[in-house]
């Protein structure tokens, strides 16, 4: 039976929707969420369908389904009484944050190592699955056979993921909310130029670009995670919150 890994940390009247990345889980952002909560922010982190599950389940899900889960997380906070919500997203979660800023009106967004550019480059789905199966103790030879059997599903997911990211890139000029862009300089999956692309093309004057010299793509758990967390709190604290009381 699937386990819901979503978590809610109630800590204050300011709310943050915290979004994890592709093929990850909320465990990848839990430490960051706990730090935000310690600094007075209520945090909700939804776990997308299929993520953290075996490949047969994961490969039946789609980017549109995951984005629906992210939007449902935003609504969950609204239903809890929060009307000003900032969105912090890692990797694909950052792509979702950008898309939500194109269509909704969040308080602010913070895309971290978000792959948004008209030239897509990212680690193939197969490598994520191999990494996941390795953690589960599946031998390399067996994992390769499993991947071969899943080839059609992997192709479908790869194409859908690419199309989703390109659609977000094409509408990025719609973004007008305060934005903090974080990027690891050692990112092995995407080019740091993606951060420059986002910074250049969004239409808000309230934006900042933060590079982390020693960090890779898994920026929320890498060697500069404490610095990143502090920077995010500084960014969020500087916003003009209404300070409304949530019942």
VOPAGU-2260 file (C-alpha; in pm, 1 decimal, decimal comma):
REM VOPAGU-2260
SITE   aa  ch    i         X         Y         Z
SITE  UNK   A    0       0,0       0,0       0,0
SITE  UNK   A    1     128,7     345,9     -88,7
SITE  UNK   A    2     232,6     571,8     197,5
SITE  UNK   A    3     159,5     944,1     190,7
SITE  UNK   A    4     489,1    1116,0     269,8
SITE  UNK   A    5     340,9    1465,3     269,8
SITE  UNK   A    6     399,4    1669,0     585,0
SITE  UNK   A    7     257,2    1981,7     748,4
SITE  UNK   A    8     452,1    2182,9    1004,5
SITE  UNK   A    9     238,1    2452,2    1169,0
SITE  UNK   A   10     453,8    2729,0    1307,4
SITE  UNK   A   11     311,2    3070,8    1226,4
SITE  UNK   A   12      79,0    3287,3    1019,7
SITE  UNK   A   13     311,4    3293,3     717,3
SITE  UNK   A   14     284,7    2991,9     488,8
SITE  UNK   A   15     529,3    2816,8     256,7
SITE  UNK   A   16     444,0    2546,9       3,8
SITE  UNK   A   17     758,7    2333,6     -18,5
SITE  UNK   A   18     796,5    2122,4    -333,4
SITE  UNK   A   19    1040,7    1836,4    -387,0
SITE  UNK   A   20    1201,6    1734,3    -714,7
SITE  UNK   A   21    1159,0    1471,1    -984,4
SITE  UNK   A   22    1188,8    1109,8    -865,2
SITE  UNK   A   23    1252,6    1229,0    -509,8
SITE  UNK   A   24    1027,3    1255,1    -204,1
SITE  UNK   A   25     949,1    1505,0      66,8
SITE  UNK   A   26    1240,8    1360,2     266,1
SITE  UNK   A   27    1465,8    1560,7      32,4
SITE  UNK   A   28    1318,0    1886,1     164,6
SITE  UNK   A   29    1222,9    1787,4     519,3
SITE  UNK   A   30    1530,6    1941,0     683,3
SITE  UNK   A   31    1470,9    2266,4     497,2
SITE  UNK   A   32    1105,1    2256,5     598,0
SITE  UNK   A   33    1196,4    2208,8     962,6
SITE  UNK   A   34    1433,3    2507,0     947,1
SITE  UNK   A   35    1162,3    2726,6     794,3
SITE  UNK   A   36     921,7    2614,0    1067,1
SITE  UNK   A   37    1179,0    2694,2    1335,1
SITE  UNK   A   38    1182,9    3046,4    1193,5
SITE  UNK   A   39     810,0    3095,4    1215,9
SITE  UNK   A   40     679,5    2965,2     883,6
SITE  UNK   A   41     403,5    2710,3     849,4
SITE  UNK   A   42     522,1    2459,8     588,6
SITE  UNK   A   43     329,6    2211,1     379,3
SITE  UNK   A   44     520,8    1968,1     157,0
SITE  UNK   A   45     307,7    1743,7     -66,1
SITE  UNK   A   46     451,9    1418,4    -199,2
SITE  UNK   A   47     366,3    1367,2    -567,2
SITE  UNK   A   48     190,3    1054,4    -679,2
SITE  UNK   A   49     424,9     768,2    -766,7
SITE  UNK   A   50     728,1     928,8    -605,1
SITE  UNK   A   51     899,1     698,2    -360,1
SITE  UNK   A   52     716,9     399,6    -506,0
SITE  UNK   A   53     850,2     110,2    -714,8
SITE  UNK   A   54     913,8     180,3   -1087,7
SITE  UNK   A   55     596,1       2,2   -1201,5
SITE  UNK   A   56     387,8     249,5    -999,0
SITE  UNK   A   57     603,7     556,4   -1063,8
SITE  UNK   A   58     600,3     510,1   -1441,7
SITE  UNK   A   59     219,7     512,4   -1449,8
SITE  UNK   A   60     216,6     872,8   -1330,1
SITE  UNK   A   61     271,9    1189,5   -1533,9
SITE  UNK   A   62     405,4    1546,7   -1494,0
SITE  UNK   A   63      48,7    1676,8   -1515,5
SITE  UNK   A   64     -49,1    1452,4   -1224,4
SITE  UNK   A   65     246,9    1572,9   -1017,4
SITE  UNK   A   66     164,0    1934,9   -1092,1
SITE  UNK   A   67    -195,3    1870,5    -986,0
SITE  UNK   A   68     -54,8    1741,9    -655,6
SITE  UNK   A   69     148,9    2062,2    -616,8
SITE  UNK   A   70    -160,3    2275,3    -684,0
SITE  UNK   A   71    -358,0    2064,9    -437,6
SITE  UNK   A   72     -90,2    2146,6    -179,3
SITE  UNK   A   73    -141,9    2518,2    -241,4
SITE  UNK   A   74    -517,5    2474,8    -196,4
SITE  UNK   A   75    -458,7    2271,9     119,6
SITE  UNK   A   76    -281,6    2570,8     274,8
SITE  UNK   A   77    -561,1    2801,2     159,4
SITE  UNK   A   78    -813,7    2566,4     319,8
SITE  UNK   A   79    -610,8    2589,2     640,7
SITE  UNK   A   80    -673,8    2965,7     636,3
SITE  UNK   A   81    -352,3    3092,3     474,5
SITE  UNK   A   82    -407,0    3351,7     202,2
SITE  UNK   A   83     -47,6    3460,4     144,1
SITE  UNK   A   84     163,5    3163,3      41,0
SITE  UNK   A   85     523,3    3157,4     -76,5
SITE  UNK   A   86     639,2    2863,0    -287,9
SITE  UNK   A   87     985,3    2710,0    -251,6
SITE  UNK   A   88    1065,3    2434,6    -499,7
SITE  UNK   A   89    1371,1    2216,9    -556,6
SITE  UNK   A   90    1454,8    2105,9    -912,8
SITE  UNK   A   91    1123,8    2002,4   -1072,6
SITE  UNK   A   92     954,0    2154,5    -769,5
SITE  UNK   A   93    1111,8    2481,8    -878,1
SITE  UNK   A   94     964,4    2435,0   -1224,4
SITE  UNK   A   95     625,1    2386,7   -1058,9
SITE  UNK   A   96     680,0    2703,3    -852,7
SITE  UNK   A   97     748,1    2898,1   -1171,5
SITE  UNK   A   98     439,2    2757,5   -1343,1
SITE  UNK   A   99     223,0    2842,1   -1043,5
SITE  UNK   A  100     357,4    3197,5   -1048,8
SITE  UNK   A  101     260,5    3217,5   -1417,4
SITE  UNK   A  102    -101,9    3133,0   -1339,0
SITE  UNK   A  103    -163,9    3208,5    -968,4
SITE  UNK   A  104     -58,7    3491,5    -736,9
SITE  UNK   A  105     171,0    3345,8    -470,5
SITE  UNK   A  106     336,9    3578,0    -221,4
SITE  UNK   A  107     675,8    3490,1    -370,1
SITE  UNK   A  108     863,1    3197,9    -524,2
SITE  UNK   A  109    1206,3    3043,7    -480,4
SITE  UNK   A  110    1298,8    2801,5    -761,6
SITE  UNK   A  111    1614,9    2607,4    -669,8
SITE  UNK   A  112    1813,5    2435,0    -947,1
SITE  UNK   A  113    1506,2    2459,7   -1169,9
SITE  UNK   A  114    1551,2    2329,8   -1523,1
SITE  UNK   A  115    1379,2    2600,7   -1724,6
SITE  UNK   A  116    1538,2    2693,5   -2052,9
SITE  UNK   A  117    1446,2    2649,0   -2414,5
SITE  UNK   A  118    1737,7    2404,9   -2444,7
SITE  UNK   A  119    1649,4    2113,4   -2220,4
SITE  UNK   A  120    1931,2    1911,3   -2064,6
SITE  UNK   A  121    1882,0    1679,1   -1771,3
SITE  UNK   A  122    1972,2    1336,7   -1638,6
SITE  UNK   A  123    1762,3    1068,5   -1814,4
SITE  UNK   A  124    1477,7     898,6   -1631,4
SITE  UNK   A  125    1672,5     571,3   -1646,4
SITE  UNK   A  126    1948,1     704,8   -1423,2
SITE  UNK   A  127    1699,2     814,6   -1159,4
SITE  UNK   A  128    1541,5     469,3   -1163,5
SITE  UNK   A  129    1878,9     296,2   -1138,8
SITE  UNK   A  130    1966,7     512,3    -840,7
SITE  UNK   A  131    1634,9     428,9    -676,2
SITE  UNK   A  132    1670,9      55,8    -739,1
SITE  UNK   A  133    2026,3      61,3    -607,0
SITE  UNK   A  134    1897,4     208,7    -279,6
SITE  UNK   A  135    1649,2     -79,3    -263,2
SITE  UNK   A  136    1928,6    -334,4    -300,9
SITE  UNK   A  137    1843,3    -446,6    -654,2
SITE  UNK   A  138    2151,9    -579,2    -835,2
SITE  UNK   A  139    2274,4    -386,4   -1140,2
SITE  UNK   A  140    2207,1    -670,7   -1384,0
SITE  UNK   A  141    1851,7    -717,0   -1260,5
SITE  UNK   A  142    1793,1    -341,6   -1267,1
SITE  UNK   A  143    1905,7    -318,8   -1630,4
SITE  UNK   A  144    1661,1    -594,5   -1727,8
SITE  UNK   A  145    1380,6    -414,6   -1547,6
SITE  UNK   A  146    1462,8     -90,8   -1728,2
SITE  UNK   A  147    1456,3    -265,8   -2064,9
SITE  UNK   A  148    1109,8    -396,5   -1985,4
SITE  UNK   A  149     995,1     -46,6   -1893,9
SITE  UNK   A  150    1138,3     118,1   -2206,9
SITE  UNK   A  151     803,2     230,7   -2357,6
SITE  UNK   A  152     686,3     383,7   -2028,1
SITE  UNK   A  153    1021,3     557,7   -1979,0
SITE  UNK   A  154     999,0     708,8   -2329,1
SITE  UNK   A  155     647,2     835,0   -2260,3
SITE  UNK   A  156     753,8     993,6   -1930,1
SITE  UNK   A  157    1065,1    1149,0   -2085,1
SITE  UNK   A  158     867,3    1313,5   -2364,0
SITE  UNK   A  159     596,4    1438,1   -2128,4
SITE  UNK   A  160     852,1    1581,0   -1887,0
SITE  UNK   A  161    1035,5    1765,9   -2163,3
SITE  UNK   A  162     712,5    1910,9   -2303,7
SITE  UNK   A  163     601,8    2027,3   -1958,8
SITE  UNK   A  164     931,9    2205,9   -1888,8
SITE  UNK   A  165     935,1    2373,6   -2230,1
SITE  UNK   A  166     580,7    2501,1   -2177,8
SITE  UNK   A  167     686,3    2662,0   -1849,5
SITE  UNK   A  168     987,6    2821,2   -2019,3
SITE  UNK   A  169     770,1    2968,1   -2293,6
SITE  UNK   A  170     547,6    3151,8   -2041,5
SITE  UNK   A  171     811,6    3261,4   -1792,8
SITE  UNK   A  172     770,3    3630,0   -1878,3
SITE  UNK   A  173     432,8    3624,7   -1702,7
SITE  UNK   A  174     600,7    3602,5   -1362,2
SITE  UNK   A  175     574,5    3925,3   -1162,6
SITE  UNK   A  176     606,2    3810,3    -799,5
SITE  UNK   A  177     919,0    3844,8    -580,9
SITE  UNK   A  178    1161,5    3569,7    -675,0
SITE  UNK   A  179    1476,1    3417,5    -525,9
SITE  UNK   A  180    1659,4    3191,5    -769,3
SITE  UNK   A  181    1903,5    2942,9    -617,9
SITE  UNK   A  182    2154,7    2742,0    -820,1
SITE  UNK   A  183    2433,8    2501,4    -733,6
SITE  UNK   A  184    2749,3    2565,7    -932,9
SITE  UNK   A  185    2837,6    2194,4    -926,3
SITE  UNK   A  186    2497,9    2092,2   -1062,8
SITE  UNK   A  187    2552,7    1770,6   -1256,6
SITE  UNK   A  188    2207,9    1770,1   -1414,2
SITE  UNK   A  189    2142,2    2117,5   -1551,7
SITE  UNK   A  190    2347,5    2414,4   -1659,5
SITE  UNK   A  191    2384,0    2710,0   -1424,9
SITE  UNK   A  192    2277,3    2916,2   -1725,6
SITE  UNK   A  193    1921,0    2805,6   -1650,0
SITE  UNK   A  194    1929,4    3026,6   -1339,8
SITE  UNK   A  195    2051,0    3318,8   -1551,1
SITE  UNK   A  196    1773,7    3248,2   -1801,7
SITE  UNK   A  197    1508,7    3263,7   -1530,9
SITE  UNK   A  198    1657,2    3580,3   -1380,3
SITE  UNK   A  199    1672,7    3753,8   -1717,3
SITE  UNK   A  200    1325,3    3661,1   -1841,1
SITE  UNK   A  201    1091,1    3695,6   -1544,1
SITE  UNK   A  202     909,6    4029,8   -1530,3
SITE  UNK   A  203     959,8    4124,6   -1168,7
SITE  UNK   A  204    1203,3    4386,1   -1041,7
SITE  UNK   A  205    1208,8    4217,0    -702,1
SITE  UNK   A  206    1440,6    3930,0    -785,6
SITE  UNK   A  207    1771,4    3792,0    -668,7
SITE  UNK   A  208    2007,4    3527,5    -799,3
SITE  UNK   A  209    2205,3    3318,4    -551,2
SITE  UNK   A  210    2481,1    3080,4    -658,5
SITE  UNK   A  211    2618,9    2813,8    -423,8
SITE  UNK   A  212    2974,9    2730,5    -522,8
SITE  UNK   A  213    3001,5    2384,2    -369,3
SITE  UNK   A  214    2650,0    2253,4    -425,1
SITE  UNK   A  215    2517,8    2016,2    -689,0
SITE  UNK   A  216    2166,6    1949,9    -812,0
SITE  UNK   A  217    2045,9    1813,3    -475,4
SITE  UNK   A  218    2089,0    2160,4    -331,7
SITE  UNK   A  219    1859,2    2115,6     -31,5
SITE  UNK   A  220    2073,8    1834,0     109,1
SITE  UNK   A  221    2418,9    1934,4     -17,3
SITE  UNK   A  222    2715,6    2091,7     162,5
SITE  UNK   A  223    2571,3    2445,1     165,5
SITE  UNK   A  224    2221,0    2352,0     278,3
SITE  UNK   A  225    2248,8    2563,8     593,9
SITE  UNK   A  226    2352,4    2871,5     395,0
SITE  UNK   A  227    2068,3    2812,6     149,4
SITE  UNK   A  228    1818,2    2780,8     434,3
SITE  UNK   A  229    1940,1    3104,4     591,7
SITE  UNK   A  230    1919,6    3285,8     258,6
SITE  UNK   A  231    1563,0    3165,0     210,5
SITE  UNK   A  232    1459,2    3290,6     552,6
SITE  UNK   A  233    1618,6    3631,3     482,6
SITE  UNK   A  234    1432,5    3645,1     151,9
SITE  UNK   A  235    1098,8    3547,5     305,7
SITE  UNK   A  236    1140,3    3778,1     605,8
SITE  UNK   A  237    1188,9    4076,3     374,2
SITE  UNK   A  238     849,7    4029,7     209,1
SITE  UNK   A  239     562,8    4259,2     305,8
SITE  UNK   A  240     335,8    4008,2     481,0
SITE  UNK   A  241     -11,3    4114,5     595,3
SITE  UNK   A  242      42,9    3939,6     928,8
SITE  UNK   A  243    -316,8    3818,5     931,8
SITE  UNK   A  244    -411,0    3577,7    1208,4
SITE  UNK   A  245    -492,0    3225,1    1092,9
SITE  UNK   A  246    -767,6    3065,9    1296,3
